[in-house]
């Protein structure tokens, strides 16, 4: 587009050597006043309207300028007011008169382009042919798209363009638009402010409406980039324009109806937003919190009774407002009869007064129902209209500032010093003033913003809220409660998610958690999954039922061992006791006593000492016990296997040899245990594998090899005993101790063979219980199998406690 425009300009302005020759011009209505220095102005006094021209199916609607904009007309009057005020100020531009040419853009980039070309080619009778453009500066335009067109056209000619209402951040590109300035902040800041506002109210799921132009598209784009930083999602982006057919507007209405959003940002000018406003009211869409850009937040239309139900409570940011003294009398002094040929004024008069002014220089409309003014009407009678309310002027003040910024730049250019200086002698002829010089000086009167833009320094933007209604919530998915985490829904924005309960052992103690936190090893999650609770510490305690039962059984076995030992000592001279090898029997009873006490070290909280004691005490006591039985078995076998009365085999296994067997067999186990404790001793350990909610305290064997060597050695002794006892199974029936030893060894081996798989498969404290049960079972098996028959004869059947009965002679 720019290339074609430049070609057109080349045709419009031809350099003939002496200057530029005008080859043609547009015939556009204008407000004009001659001056020493001319300032151009482009305002959307009329707006585009598609409803005035009939259309046919398949043919795009025609567009004409038909909708009169009173607010834009007031901007033109503020520009004129400011110029006249400057002309009367002897301290700003003394002896210099500012003139103006004001054109209508029709809110159309095309019409704005035509207006810019008209300003670039306008000449008055005082100009020389030294420049293609007699305009020193241009105040334009309201819409960002229109300002882009003006800045693109006039930029190559170094004509400064000062906008009063174009906020698009795209205009901040100094490389593309070096001569563009503005008296309103960039959308770069408005987008940040709106995003911060959305974040402040906790809205996570919002919609957006943009106008189909640079202002809307760039504004929504900047806003989207900002809210994405806060994790806020845009549900939809609808596009509107005043020239859109109703079908496109209704598509946006359907977007709003089908969406669950409760907050919608409308980044559009008022005129482009109006068709959607009417449809929103028509479809009775309420309950929406509207966010407004500065282009329509202070516009009167949303505050009308018709629109208020839907748009009351809209939030937005506005720029500084400022009172302009004497503006109100100036506006009430507008008169169509003063300059009958001036455009725009006649239309203003018809709207404001309600009649058509007539003079000999005016065309008299012949429309049906047209009321002709009498000429006695005065605007002072209509000052209740909002047009004359000068207390809330914001954009108008931007126009006012733009004129004064240009005037100050001209003052510095002409007088080579800022306004207010003492020396007021010109240092430059007016004929030497070119737009390029004005542009360079104008920069000094503007402050550069962070985005590379130039804007007059203004006060901080203020928030406007049209009413105090309740602030709604707008979420695609409600925040996940404690104990749950977000789970992204495939194909949906990040704001749409399911809430998944945290797994066992993990928690989410904040609402809206994205991940569940794993509890420390010593902790476990509670039922709500919002706190980590200390795990239950488990070990076999004395006071629990199982501990009490095992303790009682162990003490019972120890007591029986002591009691049996007492019986044997008391009846040591009887034949039964003598025949059973009383010394080995007492050693065996003592070892069984220790075996019954050994389980007590397995009960209670494991410590370093109890862990080392329990396994070594178990190994040594049972080695001592089996060694005693082995000694008794050897004696029995050797004694009864002798075929001759004088056989001396039995003599070789007397008491001394028996003690050596017991000591040597026990010593081997002691050496094994010492090596175990020295190299890799058992230690207390916390085990987490048995249960997620419990910590099992148990004794780690340290070396499984050592543990099974201890068991294996005891098993080896037991097997030797079993074999020897089995060889003596056919001895005399009345006293066949070998049978009792064989039976006891069978019980012992059976218990410990079944112990191994039970020990491996039992969880937690039951592992300890299984080991205690094996110790007690095997100890009771030995005690009962070997000593119960003897005690029965001694205590119950004393008549059988004779030598003849023992020898089997009835």
NUSEKOL-191381 format. One line per 8 residues: number of its first residue (from 1); for each residue z negated, y, x of C-alpha. Coordinates in nm, 2 decimals, padded with zeros to 4 digits. Layout:
# residues N
NUM) Z:Y:X  ...
//
This chain:
# residues 810
1) 00.00:00.00:00.00  -00.09:00.24:00.28  00.24:00.19:00.45  00.43:00.28:00.13  00.21:00.59:00.09  00.28:00.71:00.44  00.66:00.67:00.38  00.62:00.87:00.07
9) 00.43:01.14:00.25  00.71:01.16:00.51  00.95:01.23:00.24  00.72:01.48:00.07  00.65:01.68:00.39  00.94:01.71:00.64  00.89:01.89:00.97  01.18:02.14:01.01
17) 01.06:02.29:01.33  00.89:02.59:01.19  00.65:02.38:00.97  00.65:02.16:00.67  00.89:02.19:00.39  00.78:02.08:00.05  01.05:01.85:-00.10  00.87:01.79:-00.43
25) 00.54:01.80:-00.61  00.36:01.65:-00.91  00.30:01.85:-01.22  -00.07:01.79:-01.28  -00.31:02.00:-01.49  -00.55:02.18:-01.27  -00.84:02.43:-01.26  -00.73:02.68:-01.00
33) -00.87:02.99:-00.84  -00.71:03.16:-00.54  -00.92:03.22:-00.23  -00.91:03.28:00.14  -01.01:02.92:00.20  -00.92:02.66:-00.05  -01.13:02.35:-00.14  -00.99:02.07:-00.34
41) -01.17:01.87:-00.61  -01.08:01.54:-00.78  -01.29:01.44:-01.08  -01.25:01.17:-01.35  -01.25:01.42:-01.64  -01.05:01.18:-01.85  -01.10:00.80:-01.83  -00.85:00.52:-01.88
49) -00.82:00.38:-02.22  -00.63:00.07:-02.33  -00.71:00.10:-02.70  -00.48:00.39:-02.78  -00.15:00.21:-02.71  -00.03:-00.09:-02.91  00.04:-00.40:-02.70  00.26:-00.71:-02.75
57) 00.18:-01.07:-02.69  00.23:-01.15:-02.32  00.26:-00.79:-02.22  -00.02:-00.62:-02.03  -00.18:-00.33:-02.22  -00.06:00.02:-02.13  -00.31:00.26:-01.99  -00.33:00.63:-02.07
65) -00.59:00.90:-02.00  -00.75:00.96:-02.33  -01.13:00.93:-02.30  -01.29:01.26:-02.22  -01.59:01.24:-02.00  -01.84:01.53:-02.05  -02.04:01.43:-01.75  -01.74:01.45:-01.52
73) -01.64:01.79:-01.67  -01.99:01.91:-01.59  -01.92:01.81:-01.23  -01.62:02.03:-01.22  -01.82:02.32:-01.35  -02.10:02.26:-01.09  -01.83:02.28:-00.82  -01.70:02.60:-00.96
81) -02.06:02.73:-01.00  -02.14:02.65:-00.64  -01.82:02.82:-00.51  -01.89:03.13:-00.71  -02.25:03.13:-00.59  -02.13:03.11:-00.23  -01.88:03.38:-00.28  -02.16:03.61:-00.40
89) -02.38:03.51:-00.10  -02.33:03.78:00.17  -02.52:03.57:00.42  -02.31:03.25:00.41  -01.94:03.35:00.41  -01.93:03.73:00.41  -01.59:03.88:00.34  -01.45:03.53:00.28
97) -01.36:03.40:-00.06  -01.35:03.04:-00.14  -01.09:02.92:-00.38  -01.05:02.58:-00.55  -00.80:02.34:-00.70  -00.96:02.08:-00.93  -00.75:01.79:-01.06  -00.82:01.49:-01.29
105) -00.81:01.14:-01.15  -00.83:00.95:-01.48  -01.07:00.71:-01.30  -00.76:00.54:-01.16  -00.67:00.48:-00.80  -00.31:00.55:-00.88  -00.39:00.89:-01.05  -00.63:00.97:-00.76
113) -00.35:00.90:-00.51  -00.12:01.14:-00.71  -00.40:01.40:-00.71  -00.45:01.37:-00.34  -00.08:01.41:-00.27  -00.08:01.71:-00.49  -00.36:01.87:-00.30  -00.20:01.78:00.03
121) 00.12:01.96:-00.08  -00.02:02.26:-00.26  00.06:02.60:-00.12  -00.04:02.95:-00.22  00.13:03.27:-00.13  -00.11:03.36:00.15  -00.04:03.04:00.35  00.19:03.02:00.65
129) 00.40:02.71:00.71  00.17:02.59:00.99  00.02:02.31:00.79  00.13:02.05:00.53  -00.21:02.09:00.37  -00.36:02.43:00.26  -00.68:02.25:00.16  -00.96:02.28:00.41
137) -01.17:02.01:00.25  -01.16:01.79:-00.06  -01.46:01.69:-00.28  -01.37:01.35:-00.42  -01.43:01.10:-00.58  -01.67:00.94:-00.83  -01.53:00.58:-00.79  -01.53:00.40:-00.46
145) -01.18:00.27:-00.51  -01.05:00.62:-00.58  -01.23:00.75:-00.27  -01.07:00.48:-00.06  -00.73:00.60:-00.18  -00.81:00.96:-00.11  -00.97:00.89:00.24  -00.67:00.67:00.33
153) -00.42:00.93:00.23  -00.59:01.25:00.37  -00.74:01.08:00.68  -00.43:01.10:00.89  -00.41:01.47:00.82  -00.77:01.52:00.93  -00.87:01.66:00.59  -01.24:01.60:00.54
161) -01.32:01.42:00.21  -01.68:01.46:00.07  -01.77:01.22:-00.21  -02.05:01.28:-00.45  -02.07:00.94:-00.62  -01.88:00.68:-00.41  -02.14:00.44:-00.27  -01.93:00.15:-00.15
169) -02.05:00.04:00.20  -01.68:-00.02:00.29  -01.63:00.35:00.32  -01.88:00.36:00.61  -01.61:00.22:00.84  -01.55:00.52:01.07  -01.25:00.35:01.23  -01.06:00.34:00.90
177) -01.20:00.65:00.73  -01.30:00.90:01.01  -01.29:01.20:00.78  -01.49:01.05:00.49  -01.84:01.19:00.41  -02.07:01.16:00.12  -02.38:01.32:-00.03  -02.50:00.99:-00.18
185) -02.65:00.69:00.00  -02.44:00.39:00.07  -02.46:00.07:-00.13  -02.58:-00.09:00.19  -02.92:00.05:00.12  -02.90:00.01:-00.26  -02.83:-00.36:-00.21  -03.14:-00.39:00.01
193) -03.35:-00.21:-00.24  -03.23:-00.41:-00.54  -03.28:-00.74:-00.35  -03.64:-00.63:-00.26  -03.69:-00.54:-00.62  -03.58:-00.89:-00.73  -03.80:-01.05:-00.47  -04.10:-00.83:-00.58
201) -04.08:-00.96:-00.94  -04.03:-01.32:-00.83  -03.69:-01.37:-00.99  -03.51:-01.66:-00.83  -03.22:-01.72:-01.07  -03.01:-01.42:-01.17  -02.66:-01.33:-01.28  -02.43:-01.06:-01.16
209) -02.17:-00.84:-01.33  -01.92:-00.65:-01.11  -01.65:-00.41:-01.18  -01.30:-00.52:-01.07  -01.28:-00.27:-00.79  -01.41:-00.20:-00.44  -01.74:-00.05:-00.57  -01.83:-00.36:-00.78
217) -01.70:-00.63:-00.55  -01.85:-00.48:-00.23  -02.18:-00.40:-00.41  -02.23:-00.75:-00.54  -02.13:-00.90:-00.21  -02.39:-00.69:-00.02  -02.65:-00.77:-00.28  -02.57:-01.14:-00.26
225) -02.61:-01.14:00.12  -02.95:-00.97:00.09  -03.09:-01.20:-00.19  -02.97:-01.51:00.00  -03.22:-01.42:00.27  -03.50:-01.45:00.01  -03.38:-01.78:-00.13  -03.26:-01.62:-00.45
233) -02.96:-01.77:-00.62  -02.67:-01.60:-00.81  -02.60:-01.82:-01.12  -02.26:-01.65:-01.20  -02.06:-01.34:-01.12  -01.87:-01.19:-01.41  -01.60:-00.93:-01.36  -01.54:-00.65:-01.61
241) -01.31:-00.34:-01.62  -01.25:-00.09:-01.89  -00.88:-00.19:-01.89  -00.95:-00.56:-01.93  -00.83:-00.72:-02.26  -01.10:-00.84:-02.49  -01.04:-01.20:-02.39  -01.17:-01.14:-02.04
249) -01.47:-00.95:-02.17  -01.55:-01.24:-02.40  -01.54:-01.49:-02.11  -01.82:-01.29:-01.94  -02.01:-01.30:-02.27  -01.98:-01.68:-02.27  -02.11:-01.69:-01.91  -02.42:-01.50:-02.02
257) -02.47:-01.72:-02.33  -02.43:-02.05:-02.14  -02.65:-01.95:-01.85  -03.03:-01.98:-01.84  -03.07:-01.66:-01.64  -03.30:-01.39:-01.78  -03.21:-01.12:-01.52  -02.86:-00.98:-01.47
265) -02.75:-00.72:-01.22  -02.46:-00.50:-01.34  -02.29:-00.33:-01.04  -02.04:-00.13:-01.23  -01.96:00.23:-01.33  -02.06:00.32:-01.68  -01.71:00.33:-01.81  -01.62:-00.02:-01.68
273) -01.94:-00.16:-01.82  -01.91:00.00:-02.17  -01.68:-00.28:-02.31  -01.93:-00.55:-02.21  -02.21:-00.34:-02.35  -02.05:-00.33:-02.69  -01.99:-00.70:-02.69  -02.35:-00.78:-02.58
281) -02.48:-00.58:-02.88  -02.22:-00.73:-03.11  -02.33:-01.09:-03.01  -02.70:-01.00:-03.03  -02.77:-01.10:-02.68  -03.13:-00.99:-02.61  -03.42:-01.09:-02.39  -03.22:-01.01:-02.07
289) -03.37:-00.79:-01.80  -03.08:-00.58:-01.68  -03.07:-00.44:-01.33  -02.85:-00.14:-01.30  -02.67:00.02:-01.01  -02.70:00.39:-00.97  -02.37:00.44:-01.15  -02.51:00.37:-01.49
297) -02.89:00.36:-01.47  -02.92:00.73:-01.58  -02.61:00.72:-01.81  -02.69:00.82:-02.17  -02.51:00.53:-02.33  -02.77:00.26:-02.27  -03.03:00.48:-02.43  -02.85:00.52:-02.76
305) -03.02:00.36:-03.06  -02.73:00.11:-03.08  -02.76:-00.01:-02.72  -03.13:00.03:-02.67  -03.23:-00.31:-02.82  -03.02:-00.49:-02.56  -03.04:-00.25:-02.26  -03.37:-00.08:-02.30
313) -03.59:-00.16:-02.00  -03.31:-00.17:-01.75  -03.42:-00.13:-01.39  -03.24:00.06:-01.12  -03.25:00.31:-00.84  -03.15:00.67:-00.86  -03.09:00.94:-00.61  -03.27:01.27:-00.58
321) -03.25:01.51:-00.86  -03.29:01.88:-00.81  -03.29:02.19:-01.02  -03.00:02.44:-00.97  -03.11:02.79:-01.08  -02.87:02.98:-01.31  -02.66:02.67:-01.38  -02.77:02.66:-01.75
329) -02.64:03.01:-01.82  -02.32:02.93:-01.64  -02.26:02.62:-01.85  -02.33:02.81:-02.18  -02.09:03.08:-02.07  -01.79:02.84:-02.07  -01.52:02.99:-02.29  -01.17:02.86:-02.36
337) -01.05:03.22:-02.45  -01.13:03.35:-02.10  -00.84:03.15:-01.95  -00.65:02.99:-02.22  -00.42:02.80:-01.98  -00.71:02.63:-01.80  -00.70:02.25:-01.86  -01.00:02.04:-01.98
345) -01.19:02.34:-02.13  -01.00:02.32:-02.46  -01.09:01.95:-02.50  -01.45:02.03:-02.40  -01.47:02.29:-02.67  -01.33:02.07:-02.94  -01.59:01.80:-02.86  -01.88:02.04:-02.82
353) -01.81:02.29:-03.10  -01.61:02.06:-03.33  -01.31:02.29:-03.37  -00.98:02.37:-03.19  -00.97:02.71:-03.01  -00.66:02.91:-03.09  -00.50:03.19:-02.91  -00.14:03.31:-02.85
361) -00.13:03.12:-02.52  -00.26:02.79:-02.66  -00.07:02.51:-02.83  -00.20:02.46:-03.18  -00.24:02.10:-03.27  -00.10:01.99:-03.60  -00.31:01.68:-03.63  -00.44:01.60:-03.98
369) -00.79:01.72:-04.03  -00.79:01.95:-03.72  -01.04:02.23:-03.77  -00.94:02.57:-03.63  -01.21:02.78:-03.46  -01.28:03.12:-03.59  -01.34:03.27:-03.24  -01.70:03.35:-03.32
377) -01.84:03.02:-03.20  -02.08:03.03:-02.90  -02.21:02.75:-02.69  -02.56:02.89:-02.70  -02.58:02.75:-03.05  -02.52:02.40:-02.92  -02.76:02.39:-02.62  -02.95:02.10:-02.77
385) -02.67:01.87:-02.65  -02.74:01.66:-02.34  -02.46:01.83:-02.16  -02.67:02.14:-02.12  -02.98:01.96:-02.00  -02.99:02.05:-01.64  -03.33:01.91:-01.56  -03.21:01.55:-01.49
393) -02.90:01.63:-01.28  -02.84:01.39:-00.99  -02.47:01.34:-00.94  -02.41:01.70:-01.03  -02.65:01.80:-00.75  -02.45:01.58:-00.51  -02.15:01.79:-00.60  -02.35:02.10:-00.54
401) -02.46:01.98:-00.20  -02.10:01.88:-00.11  -01.98:02.24:-00.17  -02.26:02.39:00.03  -02.21:02.14:00.31  -01.84:02.25:00.34  -01.95:02.61:00.32  -02.19:02.57:00.60
409) -01.93:02.40:00.81  -01.69:02.68:00.75  -01.95:02.94:00.84  -02.01:02.77:01.18  -01.64:02.74:01.24  -01.57:03.10:01.15  -01.88:03.27:01.30  -01.94:03.01:01.58
417) -02.31:02.98:01.48  -02.51:02.82:01.20  -02.58:03.01:00.89  -02.87:03.26:00.91  -02.77:03.39:01.25  -02.79:03.76:01.33  -02.44:03.81:01.47  -02.20:03.79:01.18
425) -01.88:03.88:01.36  -01.60:03.63:01.31  -01.49:03.44:01.62  -01.18:03.28:01.45  -00.91:03.41:01.23  -00.88:03.25:00.89  -00.52:03.17:00.96  -00.63:02.95:01.25
433) -00.85:02.73:01.03  -00.71:02.38:01.00  -00.86:02.09:00.82  -00.91:01.91:01.15  -01.14:02.18:01.28  -01.33:02.18:00.95  -01.37:01.80:00.97  -01.52:01.82:01.32
441) -01.77:02.09:01.22  -01.85:01.91:00.90  -01.98:01.61:01.09  -02.27:01.83:01.22  -02.39:01.89:00.87  -02.42:01.53:00.78  -02.68:01.27:00.90  -02.55:00.93:01.02
449) -02.71:00.64:00.84  -02.77:00.29:00.99  -02.44:00.16:00.86  -02.23:00.41:01.05  -02.20:00.63:00.74  -02.24:01.01:00.71  -02.44:01.14:00.42  -02.64:01.45:00.36
457) -03.01:01.39:00.42  -03.17:01.32:00.08  -03.51:01.21:-00.04  -03.59:00.84:-00.07  -03.44:00.68:-00.38  -03.66:00.64:-00.67  -03.69:00.35:-00.92  -03.61:00.42:-01.28
465) -03.74:00.19:-01.55  -03.63:00.28:-01.90  -03.93:00.13:-02.08  -04.26:-00.04:-02.01  -04.17:-00.38:-02.16  -04.29:-00.71:-02.02  -04.12:-00.83:-01.71  -03.96:-01.17:-01.78
473) -03.94:-01.47:-01.55  -03.60:-01.59:-01.44  -03.59:-01.93:-01.27  -03.33:-02.20:-01.27  -03.62:-02.45:-01.22  -03.99:-02.38:-01.26  -04.18:-02.38:-00.93  -04.30:-02.73:-00.85
481) -04.67:-02.77:-00.91  -04.91:-02.88:-00.64  -04.86:-03.25:-00.56  -04.49:-03.23:-00.59  -04.19:-03.12:-00.38  -03.85:-02.98:-00.44  -03.56:-03.22:-00.46  -03.22:-03.05:-00.45
489) -02.99:-03.13:-00.74  -02.65:-03.23:-00.60  -02.38:-02.97:-00.68  -02.63:-02.71:-00.79  -02.76:-02.40:-00.61  -03.07:-02.42:-00.40  -03.27:-02.26:-00.68  -03.20:-02.56:-00.91
497) -03.41:-02.86:-00.82  -03.62:-03.14:-00.95  -03.99:-03.18:-00.87  -04.07:-03.52:-00.71  -04.43:-03.63:-00.68  -04.54:-03.66:-00.32  -04.56:-04.01:-00.18  -04.89:-04.17:-00.11
505) -05.04:-04.03:00.20  -04.87:-03.69:00.17  -04.97:-03.38:-00.02  -04.83:-03.05:-00.13  -05.12:-02.80:-00.17  -04.89:-02.50:-00.26  -04.67:-02.45:-00.56  -04.30:-02.46:-00.48
513) -04.34:-02.67:-00.17  -04.01:-02.79:-00.02  -04.17:-03.08:00.18  -04.48:-03.29:00.14  -04.73:-03.27:00.43  -04.83:-03.60:00.58  -05.21:-03.64:00.59  -05.37:-03.70:00.93
521) -05.43:-04.07:01.02  -05.80:-04.06:00.91  -05.72:-03.90:00.57  -05.54:-04.01:00.26  -05.40:-03.81:-00.04  -05.60:-03.79:-00.36  -05.46:-03.88:-00.70  -05.31:-03.53:-00.76
529) -05.16:-03.53:-00.41  -05.29:-03.18:-00.34  -05.57:-03.27:-00.09  -05.62:-03.50:00.20  -05.94:-03.69:00.15  -06.12:-03.88:00.43  -06.04:-04.25:00.41  -06.32:-04.49:00.33
537) -06.47:-04.65:00.64  -06.51:-05.02:00.59  -06.70:-05.28:00.78  -06.93:-05.56:00.69  -07.27:-05.41:00.62  -07.60:-05.57:00.59  -07.67:-05.41:00.25  -07.36:-05.52:00.07
545) -07.36:-05.84:-00.13  -07.16:-06.04:00.12  -07.36:-05.91:00.41  -07.69:-06.00:00.24  -07.56:-06.35:00.16  -07.44:-06.42:00.51  -07.76:-06.28:00.66  -07.98:-06.50:00.43
553) -07.77:-06.81:00.52  -07.79:-06.73:00.89  -08.17:-06.68:00.88  -08.20:-06.99:00.67  -08.02:-07.20:00.93  -08.23:-07.05:01.21  -08.54:-07.13:01.01  -08.43:-07.49:00.95
561) -08.35:-07.52:01.32  -08.70:-07.40:01.41  -08.86:-07.62:01.14  -08.67:-07.93:01.27  -08.77:-07.84:01.62  -09.13:-07.83:01.51  -09.10:-08.17:01.34  -08.95:-08.32:01.65
569) -09.22:-08.18:01.88  -09.49:-08.30:01.64  -09.34:-08.65:01.61  -09.21:-08.68:01.96  -09.40:-09.01:02.03  -09.25:-09.19:01.73  -08.97:-09.45:01.79  -08.70:-09.24:01.60
577) -08.76:-08.94:01.82  -08.77:-09.14:02.14  -08.46:-09.33:02.05  -08.27:-09.00:01.98  -08.33:-08.86:02.33  -08.59:-08.60:02.24  -08.52:-08.36:02.53  -08.15:-08.33:02.44
585) -08.24:-08.30:02.08  -08.47:-08.01:02.15  -08.20:-07.84:02.36  -07.95:-07.90:02.08  -08.19:-07.76:01.82  -08.25:-07.45:02.04  -07.88:-07.40:02.08  -07.83:-07.44:01.70
593) -08.10:-07.18:01.65  -07.90:-06.94:01.87  -07.58:-07.03:01.68  -07.74:-06.93:01.35  -07.86:-06.60:01.49  -07.52:-06.52:01.64  -07.36:-06.41:01.31  -07.62:-06.13:01.29
601) -07.43:-05.95:01.57  -07.11:-05.96:01.35  -07.27:-05.77:01.07  -07.31:-05.39:01.08  -07.11:-05.10:01.23  -06.94:-05.22:01.54  -07.05:-05.07:01.87  -06.96:-05.13:02.23
609) -07.26:-05.35:02.29  -07.24:-05.55:01.96  -06.87:-05.61:02.02  -06.93:-05.75:02.37  -07.23:-05.95:02.25  -07.09:-06.11:01.94  -06.80:-06.29:02.10  -06.97:-06.39:02.43
617) -07.29:-06.50:02.25  -07.08:-06.71:02.01  -06.89:-06.87:02.30  -07.19:-06.95:02.51  -07.42:-07.07:02.23  -07.16:-07.31:02.10  -07.07:-07.43:02.44  -07.44:-07.50:02.50
625) -07.46:-07.68:02.16  -07.15:-07.90:02.22  -07.27:-07.97:02.58  -07.60:-08.10:02.45  -07.41:-08.32:02.20  -07.18:-08.44:02.48  -07.49:-08.54:02.69  -07.64:-08.73:02.39
633) -07.31:-08.90:02.33  -07.27:-09.02:02.69  -07.62:-09.15:02.69  -07.57:-09.34:02.37  -07.24:-09.49:02.48  -07.37:-09.59:02.82  -07.70:-09.73:02.68  -07.55:-09.95:02.42
641) -07.24:-10.06:02.61  -07.45:-10.23:02.88  -07.41:-10.61:02.84  -07.70:-10.71:03.06  -08.06:-10.61:03.02  -08.08:-10.51:03.38  -07.75:-10.31:03.37  -07.80:-10.00:03.57
649) -07.53:-09.78:03.41  -07.77:-09.63:03.17  -08.00:-09.55:03.46  -07.74:-09.33:03.62  -07.74:-09.11:03.31  -08.10:-09.02:03.31  -08.25:-08.68:03.21  -08.14:-08.51:03.53
657) -07.78:-08.61:03.49  -07.80:-08.50:03.13  -07.92:-08.16:03.23  -07.65:-08.13:03.49  -07.38:-08.21:03.22  -07.53:-07.95:02.98  -07.57:-07.68:03.26  -07.23:-07.74:03.41
665) -07.04:-07.74:03.08  -07.22:-07.43:02.97  -07.16:-07.26:03.30  -06.79:-07.29:03.27  -06.81:-07.10:02.94  -07.03:-06.84:03.09  -06.78:-06.78:03.37  -06.50:-06.74:03.12
673) -06.70:-06.48:02.92  -06.79:-06.29:03.24  -06.43:-06.27:03.34  -06.34:-06.16:02.98  -06.60:-05.88:02.98  -06.49:-05.77:03.33  -06.12:-05.76:03.29  -06.06:-05.67:02.92
681) -06.38:-05.66:02.71  -06.40:-05.64:02.34  -06.43:-05.28:02.20  -06.49:-05.13:01.86  -06.16:-05.03:01.70  -06.03:-04.85:01.39  -05.77:-05.04:01.21  -05.54:-04.87:00.96
689) -05.29:-05.14:00.88  -05.49:-05.33:00.62  -05.51:-05.05:00.36  -05.37:-04.70:00.33  -05.70:-04.57:00.18  -05.94:-04.74:00.42  -06.03:-04.74:00.79  -06.15:-05.09:00.89
697) -06.40:-05.08:01.18  -06.38:-05.40:01.37  -06.42:-05.53:01.72  -06.09:-05.56:01.90  -06.11:-05.87:02.11  -05.95:-05.68:02.40  -05.77:-05.99:02.52  -05.65:-06.24:02.26
705) -05.59:-06.49:02.55  -05.96:-06.48:02.65  -06.07:-06.52:02.29  -05.86:-06.83:02.24  -05.96:-06.97:02.58  -06.32:-06.95:02.47  -06.23:-07.12:02.14  -06.02:-07.37:02.32
713) -06.29:-07.47:02.56  -06.53:-07.53:02.28  -06.27:-07.73:02.11  -06.21:-07.93:02.43  -06.58:-08.02:02.45  -06.58:-08.11:02.08  -06.28:-08.34:02.12  -06.44:-08.52:02.42
721) -06.75:-08.57:02.21  -06.55:-08.70:01.92  -06.37:-08.96:02.14  -06.68:-09.09:02.31  -06.86:-09.11:01.98  -06.57:-09.29:01.83  -06.59:-09.55:02.10  -06.95:-09.62:02.01
729) -06.89:-09.64:01.63  -06.98:-10.02:01.61  -07.33:-10.01:01.75  -07.63:-10.14:01.54  -07.63:-10.00:01.18  -08.00:-09.90:01.16  -07.97:-09.65:01.44  -07.61:-09.58:01.51
737) -07.64:-09.21:01.63  -07.28:-09.23:01.75  -07.17:-09.24:01.39  -07.37:-08.93:01.31  -07.22:-08.75:01.62  -06.87:-08.87:01.52  -06.92:-08.73:01.17  -07.06:-08.40:01.29
745) -06.77:-08.36:01.53  -06.52:-08.43:01.26  -06.68:-08.16:01.05  -06.69:-07.92:01.35  -06.33:-07.97:01.44  -06.22:-07.95:01.07  -06.40:-07.62:01.03  -06.25:-07.46:01.34
753) -05.90:-07.59:01.28  -05.90:-07.43:00.94  -06.06:-07.12:01.08  -05.76:-07.01:01.29  -05.51:-06.95:01.01  -05.78:-06.81:00.78  -05.89:-06.57:01.06  -05.54:-06.45:01.12
761) -05.45:-06.39:00.76  -05.78:-06.23:00.64  -05.77:-05.85:00.61  -06.04:-05.61:00.72  -06.40:-05.71:00.70  -06.30:-06.04:00.56  -06.18:-06.14:00.91  -06.54:-06.10:01.02
769) -06.67:-06.29:00.72  -06.44:-06.58:00.79  -06.56:-06.60:01.15  -06.92:-06.59:01.04  -06.85:-06.86:00.78  -06.69:-07.08:01.04  -07.00:-07.04:01.27  -07.25:-07.11:01.00
777) -07.05:-07.40:00.85  -07.01:-07.57:01.19  -07.37:-07.51:01.28  -07.50:-07.65:00.95  -07.26:-07.94:00.99  -07.41:-08.03:01.32  -07.77:-07.97:01.20  -07.74:-08.18:00.89
785) -07.52:-08.45:01.03  -07.73:-08.52:01.34  -08.09:-08.43:01.23  -08.11:-08.48:00.86  -08.11:-08.86:00.88  -08.40:-08.86:01.14  -08.60:-08.60:00.94  -08.55:-08.82:00.63
793) -08.70:-09.12:00.81  -08.98:-08.93:00.97  -09.09:-08.73:00.66  -08.97:-08.94:00.36  -08.96:-09.30:00.50  -09.22:-09.32:00.77  -09.24:-09.70:00.72  -08.89:-09.72:00.88
801) -09.01:-09.52:01.19  -09.07:-09.84:01.39  -08.92:-09.99:01.70  -08.80:-10.30:01.51  -08.61:-10.09:01.25  -08.47:-09.87:01.52  -08.34:-10.17:01.71  -08.19:-10.32:01.39
809) -08.43:-10.62:01.37  -08.54:-10.66:01.01
//
